[in-house]
Amino acid sequence: MIADPAISFDPNRKTAVNCSQIVRKIEDRNPRLSPRDVARRSLMFLNAIDDPQLLDSCDIFNEVWNDIEMKFQAASDQHAAMTHELEELACSDPREFSPDQIWILVRAIKVQSQVLRLFSVESPGTYVV
């Protein structure tokens, strides 16, 4: 087997934090989360940090946790409000939409893009040392 030169091995480096360790920390922090919410937050953690090993630090874990929770709650609240507005909009005739109704659709698209950004690696590594 030929070694990949892009992958280096440092025998002095601690074992990297893995997903199950992040899941355990999240469940310890909030045992009431559903498995789905734990998985979402795990992904958000991994997307927020360049080096998962940094999550061994309680200070960094707490900082990332607070940031993720704030973003997740804001996006959830916006999504819930948009869902309600879109349900009302769905009852009207699209051929007779007013400018306000068009803006509801535009805002809904923006909210959806914010939610998608929470779970994508658009700008990874907010937390670096």
N, C-alpha and C positions, 0 to 999 in steps of 0.2 A: 504494500500500500504506500502510495506517495503522499507525503505530508503537504498540506496546502500552505504555501508561504504566507498567505494573508492571515492565517490563524497562528497566533503565537501562544506558547505555553510557558507560564511563569510558575515554577514549582513553589515559590514563596507566597503567591497570592492565595488569600483565603478562598474557600469555596464560594461561588457566587450565590446570592440569594435567589431562590427559585420560586416559582409560582405558588407552590404549596405553602412555603414559608410566608409569603405575602398574604395568602388567604387566611392562614392561621392568625396573623397579626390583625387583619381586618376583623375577623370573627371575634377575637379577644377584645378588640376596641368596641365593637357593637354586635353582641351576640343575637340581637333581634333581626338582623338583616336576613333577607331571603337568600337562598343560594344564587339566584339570578343577580341580586344586588351586590353580593360579594364578588361575583364574577365581573360585573361591570366595573366595580371599583378597582379590582385587581388590574384590569386592562388600563384604566385611567392612571393608576400608579406607574405601570410600566411605560406608558406613553409620556409621563411627566418627567421622567428622570433618565439621564444618559447612562448611569451606572447603577443597576439595581442593588449593588453591594452597599451603596449609600443608605439604603433603607434599614441597614443594621443600626444606624444611629437613631436613637429615640427622638432627638431634636428634629432631624430631617424628616423622619417618618411623620411626626406630629405636624410639621409645617406643610408637608405634601397633603396629609389627611385634611387639614383645615382648608387648604386651597381647593382640593377636590370636592369636599362637602359643600363649600360655598358655590362653586360652579355648578355642581350637580343639582343643588336645590334651586338655584336661579333658573337653570334650564328647565327643570321639572315644572316650576311655577309658570314660566312663560308658555311651556307646551300645554299645560292644562288650560290656561286662559285662551290660547289660540284654538284649542280643540273645541271649546264651548262656542267661540265666535264662528268657527268653520261649520259647526253643526247647524247653527242658526242660518248661516249663509247657504247651506245646502238646500234649505227649504224654499229658496227664492229662484226666480227664473234668471239664468245667466245672461240672457239677451237684454235684461233690464237692469243690470248691475249699475249702481251709482258709483261715483268716484271713491266714496268711503268704502264700499264693498271691494273695490279693486285693491285699495290699500290694505284691507284685511288679508287678501290673498298674498300680497307682497310681504307683509309682516310674517305671515305663516311660513313662507319660503325661507325667510331670514331665521326664524326660530328653528326650523328643521335643520338648517345648515349649522346653527350653533350646537344643536344636539349631536349631529354627526361629528362635528369637530371634537367633542368631548371624547369620542371613542376612536379617533384616528390619530395617526402620527404625522399630522400636518407640520407641526413645529415641535419635534421631540426635544426632550432634555431641558426642561425649564430649570431644573435643579442640578447644578454642577458644582464641583469643588475645585 
